[in-house]
Amino acid sequence: MTAHRPVGVGVIGAGNISDQYLANLTRFPDLRVTVVGDLDTARAETQARKYGVGQWGTAADVLAHPDTEIVVNLTVPAVHAEVSSAVLAAGKHVWSEKPLAVDRADARAVLDQAAAAGLRVGVAPDTILGPGLQTALRAITRGDIGTPLSAQTVMQYPGPDLWHPNPEFLFARGAGPLFDMGPYYLTTLVCLFGSVSRVAALGSTARTVRTVRSGERAGTEFTVAVPTHVSALTQFEGGGVGQSVFSFDSPLTRTGFVEITGTEGTLVLPDPNTFAGDVRITRVPERGRDAEWETLTPVGTEAGRGLGVLDMARAIRGGDPHIASGDLGHHVLDVMISIEEAVTSGETVRVASAVPGIPLVPEDRDPYGATL
């Protein structure tokens, strides 16, 4: 009988988001978290001990660990490309939190480096592997709403300075509402409609200085370097169109709104920053009758952040493509940079990159099974 051989996973970055990753990565039987690294080694130790990981240290310790096959890059966006490149240079596959990089050249360099080394790049969000998006994608594939025509998405709230103890990086280059939250919404739209071909956008910055409002640093002021409200229009290669709001300037919180309209009906999806939730559908009503809503039966297992790492690990061992790929992350980054350019120029911007269709997750895939 062949022994079960989980894939060794190291983590670089022990900040806020590491809790969600480590809680899940340590529960998947096909993964074994080997080491946690951070610039602050005390913080790395705290997270490692909290989740039963036996080793901790610096980023260099993670890169040198002999049993680590995949490194999960949870650093701040400004150094995503630098850290991912170092991971690849160490001969390991990399899973990066979004975005892949903060400019096109660095993103392309990471993908080229991986291809030359025969290594893989995965990029968040992996929410696209959850039952929410997968149920909606199956409905569109079946033709439940006819031909998809348009999309509307809204993400607006007062901003992460309201709750994050160290929010400065979320208002720096490579962040803001577009780069921080946009990947969830835009990746969802690319999965449902295909590649984006061109964009137009307007943006604004309500306050150039913000204040930390929670934690020990409450009252600390910092400078805002990016637009904090962006309204974007997207056109997809297949002809569909979308309109999206990304805002850290709204006293009213309205997040997770994704509506897809087709020739025969409309789908309302759950929050793309989550893995599950109801997918609702309404079809063209008969004359004189109000629209009726139906909740679709969800397909798949909710598992949380780290599901993309698991998918990549299994794909590496099986020689299959993984779903939340570097190419998908690169295209979404290209779209976001194009939106940013449209805000600055006031012109429509064509998106040069494209990505193949996103495959469905098999219905019977169990993240909590030991398969390797």
WOSUL-V358142 format. One record per run of one state. SS is the DSSP state (helix for helix, strand for strand, loop for the rest). FROM is the first residue (numbers start at 0). TO is the last residue. Records with the same first field share a line. If there is no record, write none. Layout:
SS: FROM-TO + FROM-TO
This chain:
loop: 0-5 + 12-16 + 25-29 + 37-39 + 50-54 + 57-57 + 64-68 + 73-75 + 89-91 + 96-102 + 117-119 + 123-125 + 129-129 + 142-146 + 156-158 + 162-165 + 171-174 + 193-194 + 204-207 + 211-219 + 223-227 + 236-239 + 247-252 + 262-263 + 269-278 + 283-291 + 295-305 + 318-323 + 345-347 + 350-371
strand: 6-11 + 30-36 + 55-56 + 69-72 + 92-95 + 120-122 + 147-155 + 195-203 + 208-210 + 220-222 + 228-235 + 240-246 + 253-261 + 264-268 + 279-282 + 292-294 + 324-324 + 348-349
helix: 17-24 + 40-49 + 58-63 + 76-88 + 103-116 + 126-128 + 130-141 + 159-161 + 166-170 + 175-192 + 306-317 + 325-344
